[in-house]
């Protein structure tokens, strides 16, 4: 902005570029757009519409907002004012100038009609000390950011001012927050290492007995000291091998665990009160609990002490979790000493149960041998394909081939079903399981999935063929921490529980089941109860790309025998493991076992049919929706098997191209944060999303269940849900990419949220939001069956090559609406077609696992930390609460460039807090069927629940796992 010498044409003076139009001006990235304090001259010109709390002033659509531009001559000489004119506005012609104040919004129509708005004010002289007041006004016709550039041509100078207004409607205005964002400052000090007085555990933790106790796997003091001093353990510089396998992954798990410990400490509270609840409990209000920050479940514990001096720390176990409150039970003395006026210091403790299972799994994995861990060292095999008639007549050639190979397998190496989106990975597993169940009497099958949601999906598909399976042969194993109410009523009869708490049945009952379904880490419960290696003839790992290698090793190291057939199904180009520690993720913890097989071993990389079947027929997406991800990630191999007609139902949203059901709606909003919540939201995009939904559902042909909304930030999820509740649509699913992986909807609407480039480089480095996260992009755009709508700022989207391709794809097909399109972005790497194989070739593989280690170190191989969603596998801390790293929290001085950020990562505060509703955590339980007389004889069952439900209160306690 500033001052310019008046000797050139107008178009060379403006920040708008070479044309007199405003394309995109990032007010958050360039503070000088509103800050003119540096200008010292004889003429002082004020800026209209000053920001409020760092954001543009809000104006309601259809109403007029007006402010003054004051031009004061402070010199002792007269000054010639040649002109004041609007150089450009976006939207076009949305601002006008006037010498008089524009009519108020409540003025009569005649007054409004008589008002004359100008685009310029010409020729006059300002005397010494004289001030000229000119009004700039805007009456927005649509929501979004309204920008104008005003040129003041005075004396020998040209001075520019930029105006911003944010136009709201009733929906976006209702979401307005008057709580300015401020970072949390400081952290509660850790408790002194004085002995902690134990609390009272929930009853079910005492009654659950396991034959095999889980070791503690305490973190070695020397490793803790090394990592906390920011040193990289030597084993991580070595190539992964059979010799260092356990040590390598143990070190990564320690790094992850220390990160989780530190992150939990950010939630500690000082000087808080507790309330007495009945005879046995004290309740504590925990801000953010409803958003799972922190994520606490029944059975977790806190440590509390009276705020006075020399008070002892007491352990309090969580017996009940409500919306924002936990019910705690401490040692009896703590309850006796409690007074309502007492203040306490509270520390949240990370529950290590899941992590201890992972330590055990990778230590036991060393005994599996190279056939599982390093199949390149195994002899080549030629599988005999079994000829069979599919039970499902609709499976295709590739699926049939995969099942035939699985039936012909004898032991390891693992067989991989490589399944891009919508190609029927799970259906292939179901066909194989049904064929094994019906044809092989001695088959015992374990099916593991990365989340409870995915495990329930497997059960649901199996039940479609329930006429082939005895219900008493299926068991759905659930973690004790899973909420009974979360379970689909159709699934409860396959689960095992006591007093509405899920449990693992005793060994004699477990041995009767032919098909067991579980999450990865929950499968340990079978091992703890006594199921040994070799019991399962087949182990299927569904969604294997989402599980870290230690997670995958929980079922494999526990149950894989010499003749066990291991089958992995997944897609390395979709979302992978959630890892909180950036360095551990980069060093290998973020690389799934499936991805390592497909990257590192030739027989898998080349898709040898004796090791891999790649599914290529997509039954989910309209061909126009599938075309781009097929080209970008799968070498153009995917075949669209869905009809290419576009329903006339979608005419209600004004599709520009009625034969092309991918629409990009460009809108320039404002991304905001409020209070101490670091999560971003964009209320302008919320309003646009809600408007699209209301138009779609107005005719009744599209229902709530047909629509899904994907957005990368927790607060945007909350704001959209809040807006939908006002229109009585509370059941429409809104969530993160993680929550939608493996799911589909007829219509998917994506809200990208970001409307500033300010944090772009930071977002790229930390894999935040959607940008620079190719796996999240791939999953997001492949959930829609019939219609995909993207709502976002095209000037931000275009910065990433994949999103830019999507933007241009829509524009080239005449399917773009909204603000002007940005010019094509010049990306530093080629836009040519990229498949999984050449992606892997380019990157060189994960560091330490072969390939170009230097390149791998500079490329984030892991599947990015998700922006939200939970994988509530077991109790303890949920295995994958997704968060986004805060730019300002991590960066310190937000105006400093990011150079050297990776090297200085150790100095960054670990404020990893963000995004997530219980995506992978909305799941269902499993129960022992009451229909099998043998099981009833083998195990006493009390029927005090509805028919088919099972109460196991008579199980004797024999010890417990933790």
N, C-alpha and C positions, 0 to 999 in steps of 0.2 A: 504494500500500500504505500504510504509515504508520499514524498514530493517528487514530481517529475518535471523536467525542462520542456517547455512548450515549443517544440520544433519538429514534432513528428505527428503522424496520423494517430487517431484515437486507438486503433486496435493494437498498437505496440505498447500502450501504457497500462493495460489492464491485466490483472491476474487471471482473467477469463481466457486468456490465450489469444490466438490469432483471429478468432471470430468474435463478434460482439454478442456472445451468448454465454450464460453461466452454465457450465456442465456440472462440475462438482467442486465444492469448496469445503474443505475439512476444517471447520472452526475449532475443533478440539486439537488439531495438529498444528495450527498456525495461530498462536495467540495474538499476533500483530493484526489480525483481522478486526479485533475490537480494541486493541491497545495502541493508542497513538501518542503516548506520553513522550516518545522520543523526538517528536516534531517540534522544533523551535523555529518560529518564523513570525513575521508580522501579522499573519492571518491565522486565527485559531478557528478550527472547524470541529464541531462535536460529532460524535457517532450516534446514529439513531438506534433505538431498540437495544440498549445495553443488556448484557447477559444477566440472568438471575440465577445465582448459585452455580455459575459456570455453564449454564444452558440457555439456549435461546428462549425468549419470551413466548408464552403460549397464547394462541388466539383460536377461537372457535370458528369452524367452517361457516362461512356466510356472514360473519360479523367483521366489522372494520377495526383494524388496529392502526393507530397513528402515532407518530412521534416527530420531534422536530430535529432539523439540522440547523444549528446556529452558526453563522459565519460572522466572526468579529474581526474588525480591523483594529489592531493594537498599535499600528504605526502612526507617526505624526503626519503622514502624507495620505492623500486619497488613493484608493486602489480601484482599478477597473475589474469588475466582475463580468467576464465575458459570457459565461453561461453556467447554469447548474442543470445537469440533465441525467436522466437514467440511462446509463450505458447499456445495461442488460438486466434482465430478470429471469428467474427460473422458479415457477413456470412463467412462460412468456407473458408479458403485459399484466403481471399480477400486482405491480406496484405503480403508484402515480404520485406526482408532486402537486403541491398547491400552495398558494400564498395565504390561504385561510384554513383554519382547522376544519377537517372533514366533519360531516354530520355525525352525531352520536348514533349508536345502534338503535336507540329508542326514538329517533327522530321520525317525523311523518314521511310518507313516500314522496310528497311533493318537494320537501327539502332535500331529500336524498337525490331526487331526479335533477334538481337544479344545480347540484354540486358539479363543478368542472374540474376534472383531474387532468394534469399536464404531464408531458414527458420531459419538458425542459422549461427553464426560466432563463430568459435572455437579458443581456446588456443592461447593466446599471453600474453606478459608481458608489463605493462605500467610503464615506467620509471618515476621518480619524475618530476612533472610539465608537463608531457605529456598528450595530449588530443587526444582521438580517436574519429573520426566522423563516424557514421554509418547512412545510409539512410534508413528510413522506408517509404514505398510507398504503395498506394492503387489505383487500377483501378476498380471502382465499376461497376457492371453489371446491377444493379437495384437501384431504389430510396430507401431511408431510412437510418437509422443510421447504420454506419459501425464502429465496435469496435474491438480493438485488445489489448491483454495483452502481454507485452514484459518482459522477465526475464533476468536480468543481474546477472550472477553468478561470483562474483569477491571476491577474498580473502576468508575470512570466512563468507561472507555475501551473501545473495540473495536479490537483489533489483528489485522491480517491477514498471513498468510504463504502464499506460493505455492511449491508443489513441482513439480519437473519430473523425469521419468525418460524415457530413450529406450530403448524395448524393441526388442531385436535378436533375430534368429534366427541359425541357423548361417551363412546366406549373408551377411547384413549384418555379422555379427560378424567374418567372415573378411576383410572389407574395412576393418576398423577400422585407423586410422592413429594411431600415437603420436608422430608428428612434428608439433608445433604449426606453424601457418603463420606465416611471417615474411617481410616484404618484402625484396626485394633492395635493398641500400643502396649508393648511389654508382655511378659508372660509371668504366670505365677511361679514362684520358686518351687523347686522340687522339695519334697519332704526330706527331712534328715533321715538317714538310714537307721532309725530306731525301730525296735520290733513292733510290728503291726498286730493289733489285737484282732484275732479272727472273728468273722461275722457268722451269721447263721445262713447256711445254704438253703435254696429251695428244696422242698421234700423230694422232688423227682431226681435231684442229683444224688441223693442218698440211696434211693431204691433201685436206680439203674445199675445193675451189676454186670461187669465184664470179666471174662476169664483171663484176659491178657491186659495188663496195665500199660498205658502209654507212657514211655519215658519222658522225663522233663526236658531233656535237650537244652539245658541252660546255656546261654551264650558264653563262650570262653572269654575270660577277662582280657586276654592278650588280643584277641580278634576285635573285641569291642573297643579297646583302647586304640588299636590301629585304625579302625574305621572312623572313630570319633575324632581322631587327630588328622583326618582328611588324607590318609595314606591308602593306597590301593594294594590290597593283599597280593602277594606274588603269584598265587595260583591263578589269578585272573589274567596274567600275562602268558600263561601256558595254553597250548592247544588242548581242547577237551579230549579226554581219553578214558579208557577203562580204569586206568591207574588213579587218575585224579577226579573221577566223576563225582563222588560223594563230597569231596572237599570243595570242588569247584562250585557246585550248587549250594552247599551249606553256606559258603561265604556269601553268595548272592542273597540267600534267604536271611542271613544276619543283617546285611545291608538294608534289605527291605524291612525287616523287623525293627531295626533301630530308627528307621524313617517313620514307621507307624507309631512307635513309642513317642517320638518327638512331636508328631502331629497330634496325638491324643492330648499331649500337654497343652496345646494351644487352646483347649476347651476348659482348662482348669478354672475354678472360680474362687474368689476370696470374699469373705464377709457375707455369706448367704445364709438364709434361714431355712429351717425345716419345720414341717407341721406334723403333729402326731395324728396318725390314722389308725383308729381302733386300738386294740391292746398290743399289737405286735409290730406295727410298721411306722416308719417316719417317711414322709414324702418330700421330695426335692423337685422344685421346678427347674427345668433345664431348657433355656432358650435355644431354639434351633433343633430340638429333638424331633419335632414333627417332620423336619426336613432331613432327618438322619445326620445331623451335624451337632454332636457326635452320634454315631450309630450305636445304639445300645439295645440289647435284647435281654430277656429273662435269663438269669444265670450269670450275667456279667456282674462285676463288682466295682465299687469306687472305694477310695480311701478318704476319710474325713477326720478332722480334729477340731476341737474347740479353738476359737480364734485367740484365746488367751495364751499366756506364756507357758512353756514346759508342758504342753498337753500332748498326750499320747495319740498316735494315729490309729484309727479303728477301720477295719474293713467292713463294708456294708454290701451285702448281696442284693441284687435287684430281683424282686419277686413278681413285679408287675410293671408293665410299661403302658402309659397312657399317652395322649396326644403330646403334651409338653411336660410330663411329670413322671417320675419313677418312684416306686414304693420300695423302701429299703428295710433290711433287718440287720442290725448290728449285734454285737455282744450285749448281753442283758444290762451290764453296767452303763453302757452308753445310753440306753433307753431310760434308765433310772435317773441319769444326770441331766437328761434333756429338759430344757425349758423353752417355751415359745419365743422368748426374747434372745435366745442364744444365737450367736453368729459362728459360722464354720468356714474353714478353708477346705475345699473339695478338689481332689485330684482324680481324673478318670484314668482307669488302667486298661491297657490293651490286653484283651483276652488271647492267650497264646495257643489255645487248643488246636485250631486249624493249622497254625504254623508248626506245631510239634508233629502233627501228622505228616506234614511235608518233609520235615527233617527225617523222620523215620522212613518215609517212602524212598527218598534218594539214597539213604544208607543201605536199605534193603535192595535197591535196584542194582547194586554192584553184583549181586548174585544171579541176576537174570542172564548175564552173558552177552556177548557181542551180537547175537542174533536179534536181540531187541534193541539194544542201545546203539550199536554200530553195525548195521546189517551189511555194510560193504565188505566186512570180514567173513561173511557167511557165503557158502557155496551157492552158485546160481541154482535156481529151481525152475522147473517147468510144470506148471499146475495143470492137472487134468480137469477140464471143464465138464461138469456134470450136465447131462441132458435132462431137462425137467420141464414140466408144464407149469408156468407161473400160476400161483393162486390168485394173483391180481391180474386180470386180463389187460389192464391198461398200462402196465410197465413197458418201457421201450427196449430197444436192442441193447443200448449201453447198460441199462439197469439189469437186464437179464444176464448179460455177460459178467457183470460184477457179481451177481448172486451165484452164478455157475462157478466162478473162480473161488468164491468163499467156500462153497460146498466142497470144492476139491482141495482146499488147504489142509495141511497137516502141520500144525505148530507154526513157529515164527520162521522168517521175518514177518512183520505186520503187513497186512494188505490195506491199501489206501483207496477210498472212494473220494475222488477229487470232484467236489460238486459246487460249481458256481451258483449264483442266486437262482432260486426257483426251478432247479433241475431235478429235484426229488431225491436228495440224499437220504432223508429220513425214511421215505417210502421204500427205498432200496434196502435199508437196514430192516425195515418191517418185513419185507418179502423174504429176506434171508432168515430172519428169526422164525417166521412162520414155517418156512420150509424145513429148518432144522428141528423145530418142535414137533412137526408132524411126521418127519421121516426118520429121525434119529432118536431112538428111545432113551439113549444115555446122554443126550445133550443137556447140559446145564448152562444157562446163558445169563451173563451179566451185561446190562446196558447202562452206561454212564453218560451223563450229559453235563454241560458246563454250568447249568443253572437249574433251579427247580422248575422254572417255566418250561425249559426245553425238555426236562425229564417228564413232566406232565404231558407234554405234547406227544412224546413217544408212547406213553400209556394210552392216550386218547386214540392214536392211530391203531394201536394193537387192538383196542376194544371194537374197532370197526370190523374186525374179523373174529369177534368173540365166539362165534359159533364153532371155531376151530380149536379154541383153548378152554380148558377147564378153569373157571375163575380162581379156584384154589391153587392153581399152579403159578399165579402171578402175584408178586409182592412188590409194592412201591415203598421203598425205604425212605424215611424222612428223618431229618435232624430234630432233636428235642426242642430246639429253639423255634421251630417253625410254628406259626400261629395256626391253631386248629381251624379258625374261621376262614383262613385263606384257601382252604381246600375245596375244590369242586365236589359237590355232593355225590356226583357219579363216580368219583375216585375213592371215596372214603372207605369203601368196603375192601379195598386192596391194601389198606394201611393198617398199622398196628399201633394202638395207643392205650393209655390208661388215664382216666380223669382228664380227657381232652389234651393230654400231652403225648406226643409221638415217641415211640420207643423202638428198639430193636428186639425182636423176639428171641427166645433162647435157641441154642444151636440145633436141638432136635427138631424144632419147627422150621428153622432156616433150611435145613437139609432137604425138606420136602418140596421146596419151591423149584420150579424148572426155569422160571424167568424172573430175575430180580432187576428192578430199575432204581437208579440212584443218581445223585450228583457225584462228582469225582471225589471230593473230600469226605462226603458222608459214607462212601463205600468202605471207609476204614472201620465203621461200626461192625461190619460183617467179620472183619479180621479180628477185632477185639473180642467178638463173641466166640471165635474159634474156627471159622471157615479158613481152610488152609490152601496153599498153592496146589493147583491142579484140580480143585473141585469144579471149577467152571471150565467147560470144554471150549467155550467161545466167550470172548470179551469184546464188546462193541463200544467204541468211544465216539459218541456223536458230538458234533460241534467241537471237534478236537482242535481246531484252530484257535478257539477262544480260551483254551486252558494252557497254563504255563507247563513246562516240562515236569517240575515237581508235582503238580496237580495230576498230570497224566500218570505219573508213576505210582500214585496211591493205589489204584486198582491193579496196575500191572505188577508192581513189586509184591503186592499182597497175594495175588491169586493166579498169576501166569505161571503155569507149569511147562514141562518140556513139550507136551503135545497140545497146549492151549493155542487156539487160533485167535489172533488179535486183529481186529478190523478198526481202522480209523476212518472217520468220515468228516470232511470239513473243506474249507476253502481258505488258503493262505492270503487271498486278496480281500477277505472281509475282516471284520474286527478280530483282534487277537487278545492275548491275556492283558488284564489290567494290572499294571505295576505302578506303585507309588514312587519308589525311589528311582530317580532319573538315571543314576549311574548304574544301578543294578539292571534296569531295563536295557540299557545300552550294552552292558557286558554280557547279556544273554538271557536274563530272566524273562524278558519280554518276547522271546522267540519261542513259539510253541513247539512241542515235540513233532507235530505234523509238519510244521514249516521246516524244521531242521532235517527231517527225512527228505522232503522234497527239494531242499536246497543242496544238501551235502552229498547225497548218494546217487550215483549215476543211474542206477536202475529205476529210481523214483523220478529223478529229474527228466529222464527221457521218456517217461510214461510207459515203461515196459509193462505189457498186459499181465505178466506174471506177478506184478507188484502194485500196479495202479490201474484203475479205470477212471477215465474222465467223463463225466456226464455233460452233455452239450445241449440237450433239448430243454428249453425253458417253457414251462406251461403257465407261468404267472403273468408275464408282462405283455402289454401291447407291443408289437414290433417297434414302434417309434420310441417307446420307453427303453427297450432293450438295446437298441442299436448302438448308442454311445458307450455304455459300460462294456459291451461286447468288444467294441473296437479298442477301448483304452486298456482293458485289463485281461482280455481273453483271446487276443489275436484274431478277433472277428469270427471265432469258431461257434459262438452260441447260435442256436437255431430257435427262432420264435415260433412256438406252436399254438399261440393264442390267435384268435381271429383279429383281423386288422380293421374292423369297423369301430367307429367311435359313436357311442350312444348319443342320441339327440337330447338326452337328459342334461347333458353338460352345456347345452346352448345357453342356459340361464346365467352362466358366468361370462358370456361373451367371448368364447374362444375365437381368436382371429382366424385361425385355420381349423375348420371343423373336422378335418381328417387327420389332425396332428394333435394328440392329447397330452402334449407337454407344453405348459405355459409358464413363462417367466414374467412376473409382475414386478417391475422396477419401482422402488419407492425409496426416497431419501428421508429416513427418520432420524432418530437420535438414540444412541445406546446409552443407558443410564445405570447407575447403582444407587442404592439408598441405605441409610443407616450404617451399620457396620457389616452389612451383608455384601460380600465381594462379588456376588453373581450379577451378571449383566441382564438387562431386559430392554426391550424396545417397544414402547406402548403403541407407536404408530403402526408397526408391523402387526401387533396384536389386533388392532382394529381392522386392518385389512384382512387378516386371516379369518376373523369372526364374520366379516362381511361376506367372504367367499363361502364359508360354511352355511350361513343363513340362506344365501341364494341357492346353494345346492340342495338344501333340505326343504325349501319352501314348498316344492311341488309334491313332496311325499315319496318320490321315486328313489331318493337316496336317503338312507337312514343314518343315525348316529354311528351304528356299528360298521358302516361302510367306509367311514372316514377316519384317518389317522393323521395327527399333526406331529411332526418331528422338529425339534429345535435343540440347539446345543447347550443351552444354559438353564440351570435349575429355576432361576427367577422368571425366565420367560415361560417355562412350563407353568409355574404358579400363576402368572398373570393371565395367560390364556385360559387356564381352568377357571379362574375367578370370573373372567368376562363371559365364558360359556355358561356358568351357573346363573348369571343374570338372565340368560335367555332359555333357562331350563334345559340345558344340555350338559348335565354334569357327568354323564357316562361316556362321552366321546373321549377316546384315548388320546392323550397328549403325553409325549415323553421324549426321551433321548434316542439316539440311534441305537444304543445298546438295548434299550427296551423293545425296540422293533426288530432286532436281528432275529431271523428265523420266522418272522411274522409277515403278514401281508394285509393290505386293505384295497378295496376297489379304488379309493381316492386317497392319495397322500399329499398333504400340504406341508411344505418345508419353510420354516421361518429362520433365516440365517442370522438375524439380530444385529450383527456388527454394521455400524454405519460410520466408522471412522478408520482411517489408516494408521492412526496414532500408535496402536499396539501391534501392527501387522508383523513386524520383524520378531517381536517377542512371541506372538502367537505361533509363528512358524517354528521358532526354536523349541517351544514347549508343547507343540502339537495341540494347540487349543482350538476350541470351536470346530468349525468345519474346514477352515483353510489349511492347506498344506498337509492334509491328513487323508491320503488317498483311500485308505480302507473305510474310513467313516463316510467319505463321499460316495464310495461304491455301494455301501449298504443303504445309505439314505435314498439314493435315486432308484434302487431296485426293489423297493417295498410296494410300489403302486402296481396294480393290475390294469386299471383302465384309464386313470387320469393322474398326472403328476403336475402339481403347481408349486413353483418356487417363488417365495416372496422375499425380496432382499434388495440391497443397494448394489446396483450393477458396477459401480465404481470401486467397490470393495471386492466383490466377487471376481472381477476381472484380474485381480492380482495373483490369483492362483491359476495354474494352467488348466487343471481339470475343470474347475468351475467356469473358467473363461470359455473352454470348449463347449460346456453346456449352454452358456449364455449365447454364444455365436450359433450354436445348433438351433436354439429356439428362434433367434433372429433370422437366420437363413431360411427357416421354414415359415416365416411370417407369423410367429407365435410369441410376440413380445408386446407387452403393454406397459405404460407408465412413463417415468421420467426419461429424458433423452438417453440414448445409448452412449456409453463411453467409446472412444476410439479403440481399435484393436490394441491389445497389450503385446509388447515384445517380450516373450519369455526367453530365459537364458538357455533353455534346452528344447530339443526338438519336440514338435507336436505329433510326431509320427506314431503310428499304432504301437501300443505296448502290451505285450502279453505277460503272463507270469514268468515264463521262461526267460525272455529277454530282460525283464525287470531284474530277475535274480542275477543274470549275467552282468548287467551294468553295475550292480551294487557290490558284488564280490562276496556276499555272504557275511554272516555275523562275525565280529572280531573273535579271534581265538579258535574259530571252527573252520579254518581253511579259507581260501580266497584271499583277496587283498585286504589285509588287516587294517592298513592305514585308511583305506576308503571306508571300510566298515565302521571304523571308529568315528568317522565324520558323518555317518548316515544313521539315522535312527531306525533300526531294523524292527524294533518291537512293534507290536500293534498298539497303537497310541493309547495313552491313558484316556479313558472315556470321560466325557464331560458329565455324565451322570447316569445313574442307574445302579442297582445293587445286584450282586449275585449272592443272595443270602443262602449259602449252602448249609452251614451248620450254625452252631451257636457262635459263641465267640464274636470276634469282630467279623462282619460279613466279608467274604473273600474278595469282593470287588466293588466297594463303594466308589463310584466314579467321581473324580474331582477335576477341577481345572486349576492350574497354577496361576495365581494372580500376578499380572504384570507389575503393577505398582508395588505390591507386597514383596515381590521377589527382586525387583530391580533397584529399589531404593530411590535414587533420583530418576524420575521418569523422563527427564529431558536429556539424559545422557545416552549416547549411542550404545548399541549392544556389543560393540567389538570387545573381544576378550571375555564375553559373558560365560562361555563354556569353561574357560580356564578358571574363572572366578566363581564357579557355581557353588563352591564350598562356603563362600561368604554370604550366600543368599539366604535370608530367613526362610524356613520351611513353612510358609503359609499355604499349604496345599488344601484349599477348601473349595469345593465348587460342585456344582451341578449334580443333581441326581434324585430322581424319585426311585422307588423300588422297582427298577426295571427288571433285572434278572432275579428279583426277589419276590415277585408275585407268583407263588407256587402252591402246590397241593400235596397232601400227605399220602401215606400208604398204610394199608392195614392187613392183618391176617384175616383171610376169609373164614367165615364161620360155616361154610358149606361142606367142608371136607371132614368126614367123620374120623379119619385117621388122625388129623391134626387135633380134633377135639379130644381124642383119646390121649394123644401125646402131650397135650397141654391144656390145663383147666381154663375154661373161658366162662366169664359171667356175662349174661346178656341183660344189661340194664340200660341199653341204648336201643335206638330204632333197629328194626330187623336188618340183619346183615352187618351191623356195626359190632365192634369188638372191644370189650373191656378186659384188660389184662392185669387187673389189680392184684391178682393172686400170685404174680411172679415173685419168687423169693429174691431177696437182694443178695448179691454175691460180691459186692465191691463195685467200684466205679472207675471210669476211664481217666478222669482228670486228677 
